[in-house]
Amino acid sequence: MSREVHVRFWESVGVRFPRATRLPLYRLERQAARSGVTLSRSTLADWVGRTGVALEPLWLRLAELLGDGAACR
C-alpha cells in the first residue's frame, strides 16, 4: 500500500494523525514529548507487543476465513 493510500485510508476512518500509524517508535516518542507527554520507547514497544498478542486471534480467524489458515500456524 502506498503512503498516500495509507494516509487516505486512516483519514477516512477518522484517525486524526494517520502518518503516526507508520512512524518508528523513536519518532512517536519525540512527537509525544513535543506535546508534553513523557512516553519511553520501552513503553511504546510494550504497547505494540501487547496489541499484537491481543489481535492474534483475529488475525488467525481472518486467515482461516480467507483460506490461508494452514500457512499461519
C-alpha atoms as one frame of an Amber mdcrd trajectory, in Angstrom:
protein
   0.000   0.000   0.000   1.451   3.356  -0.971   1.931   6.008   1.691  -0.731
   8.202   0.086  -3.316   5.404   0.045  -2.381   4.513   3.614  -2.953   8.102
   4.784  -6.268   8.403   2.928  -7.500   5.141   4.448  -6.739   6.200   8.020
  -8.227   9.654   7.465 -11.403   8.066   6.078 -11.891   6.037   9.264 -11.333
   9.078  11.458  -7.726   8.669  12.586  -6.576  12.201  13.262  -2.868  11.729
  12.547  -2.619   8.841  10.052   1.090   9.354   9.466   1.663   8.337  13.082
   0.448   4.835  12.214   3.745   4.122  10.414   6.223   6.099  12.487   9.142
   4.420  14.201   8.856   4.366  17.976  11.631   6.912  18.472   9.661   9.409
  16.372   6.444   8.707  18.281   8.411   9.246  21.495   9.626  12.658  20.268
   6.176  13.619  18.995   4.640  12.871  22.382   7.394  14.843  24.120   6.623
  17.904  21.987   3.052  17.662  23.273   4.288  17.481  26.851   3.683  13.738
  27.261   6.519  11.575  28.542   6.451   8.151  26.887   9.507   5.959  26.901
  10.307   3.879  23.879  10.109   0.751  26.034   6.528   1.646  26.979   5.605
   2.132  23.325   7.278  -1.183  22.427   5.341  -2.904  25.201   2.070  -1.477
  23.856   2.914  -2.651  20.329   3.721  -6.151  21.610   0.594  -6.398  23.750
  -1.559  -5.182  20.870  -0.057  -7.826  18.583  -0.779 -10.568  21.102  -4.326
  -9.299  21.665  -5.029  -9.197  17.916  -3.555 -12.618  17.120  -6.907 -14.483
  17.418  -8.472 -12.005  14.995  -5.591 -12.434  12.583  -5.842 -16.232  12.768
  -9.591 -16.154  12.168  -9.213 -13.835   9.184  -6.534 -16.095   7.734  -8.830
 -19.077   8.237 -11.752 -17.343   6.524  -9.555 -16.301   3.631  -8.351 -19.876
   3.138  -4.805 -19.364   4.356  -5.227 -20.782   7.857  -2.714 -23.607   7.486
   0.059 -21.212   6.462  -0.398 -19.110   9.611   0.387 -21.777  12.174
